Amino acid sequence: MTAEETLNNVEKALDEIRPFLISDGGNIKLLSIEDSIVKVQLEGACTGCSVNQMTLKNGVEATIKKFAPQITEVINVA
């Protein structure tokens, strides 16, 4: 998969997740993809949420890996 295809697939994954985050007062922004690591920034209510790490791993990372299996990790950059 090319870097452009990976980027497109990660964006598709984030578009699938975003409505759930927005409904809880938050959002997510893609910062970069380096090697097989995606760096994102949780925004709004997600920044102070006590379960944002669970959301990041069980929701965001799982969905991104479904669209782009070569991704190994998703990191929130505050």
One Martini backbone bead per residue (centre of mass of N, CA, C, O) as a GRO file, in nm:
protein
   78
    1MET     BB    1   0.096   0.036   0.024
    2THR     BB    2   0.075   0.351  -0.011
    3ALA     BB    3   0.090   0.650   0.139
    4GLU     BB    4  -0.175   0.755   0.013
    5GLU     BB    5  -0.352   0.510   0.085
    6THR     BB    6  -0.310   0.526   0.385
    7LEU     BB    7  -0.422   0.808   0.426
    8ASN     BB    8  -0.704   0.751   0.311
    9ASN     BB    9  -0.774   0.522   0.516
   10VAL     BB   10  -0.744   0.688   0.772
   11GLU     BB   11  -0.956   0.901   0.698
   12LYS     BB   12  -1.191   0.702   0.679
   13ALA     BB   13  -1.177   0.610   0.971
   14LEU     BB   14  -1.221   0.891   1.099
   15ASP     BB   15  -1.499   0.938   0.962
   16GLU     BB   16  -1.634   0.700   1.123
   17ILE     BB   17  -1.569   0.816   1.420
   18ARG     BB   18  -1.641   1.122   1.449
   19PRO     BB   19  -1.952   1.118   1.522
   20PHE     BB   20  -1.907   1.002   1.809
   21LEU     BB   21  -1.729   1.230   1.919
   22ILE     BB   22  -1.922   1.469   1.859
   23SER     BB   23  -2.161   1.362   2.038
   24ASP     BB   24  -1.945   1.412   2.297
   25GLY     BB   25  -1.774   1.692   2.223
   26GLY     BB   26  -1.567   1.598   2.006
   27ASN     BB   27  -1.248   1.514   1.838
   28ILE     BB   28  -1.028   1.457   1.543
   29LYS     BB   29  -0.676   1.481   1.443
   30LEU     BB   30  -0.454   1.454   1.192
   31LEU     BB   31  -0.099   1.475   1.190
   32SER     BB   32   0.046   1.178   1.135
   33ILE     BB   33   0.256   0.945   0.939
   34GLU     BB   34   0.496   0.719   1.089
   35ASP     BB   35   0.540   0.469   0.935
   36SER     BB   36   0.315   0.280   1.158
   37ILE     BB   37   0.234   0.565   1.290
   38VAL     BB   38  -0.033   0.737   1.439
   39LYS     BB   39  -0.101   1.086   1.472
   40VAL     BB   40  -0.309   1.245   1.711
   41GLN     BB   41  -0.582   1.479   1.809
   42LEU     BB   42  -0.763   1.540   2.069
   43GLU     BB   43  -1.080   1.709   2.107
   44GLY     BB   44  -1.232   1.872   2.334
   45ALA     BB   45  -1.380   1.653   2.544
   46CYS     BB   46  -1.144   1.441   2.494
   47THR     BB   47  -0.908   1.573   2.659
   48GLY     BB   48  -1.065   1.528   2.962
   49CYS     BB   49  -1.124   1.238   2.938
   50SER     BB   50  -1.108   0.939   3.125
   51VAL     BB   51  -1.151   0.746   2.837
   52ASN     BB   52  -0.950   0.821   2.598
   53GLN     BB   53  -0.766   0.566   2.583
   54MET     BB   54  -0.991   0.368   2.517
   55THR     BB   55  -1.087   0.509   2.264
   56LEU     BB   56  -0.819   0.502   2.113
   57LYS     BB   57  -0.780   0.186   2.115
   58ASN     BB   58  -1.082   0.062   2.071
   59GLY     BB   59  -1.162   0.266   1.838
   60VAL     BB   60  -0.947   0.407   1.662
   61GLU     BB   61  -0.732   0.185   1.621
   62ALA     BB   62  -0.921  -0.040   1.523
   63THR     BB   63  -1.030   0.113   1.275
   64ILE     BB   64  -0.765   0.174   1.134
   65LYS     BB   65  -0.677  -0.130   1.108
   66LYS     BB   66  -0.911  -0.205   0.920
   67PHE     BB   67  -0.814  -0.003   0.685
   68ALA     BB   68  -0.489  -0.024   0.803
   69PRO     BB   69  -0.302  -0.296   0.888
   70GLN     BB   70  -0.003  -0.161   0.901
   71ILE     BB   71  -0.087  -0.040   1.154
   72THR     BB   72   0.039  -0.039   1.499
   73GLU     BB   73  -0.026   0.270   1.599
   74VAL     BB   74  -0.192   0.507   1.824
   75ILE     BB   75  -0.128   0.856   1.895
   76ASN     BB   76  -0.162   1.102   2.137
   77VAL     BB   77  -0.116   1.453   2.082
   78ALA     BB   78  -0.133   1.725   2.303
   0.00000   0.00000   0.00000
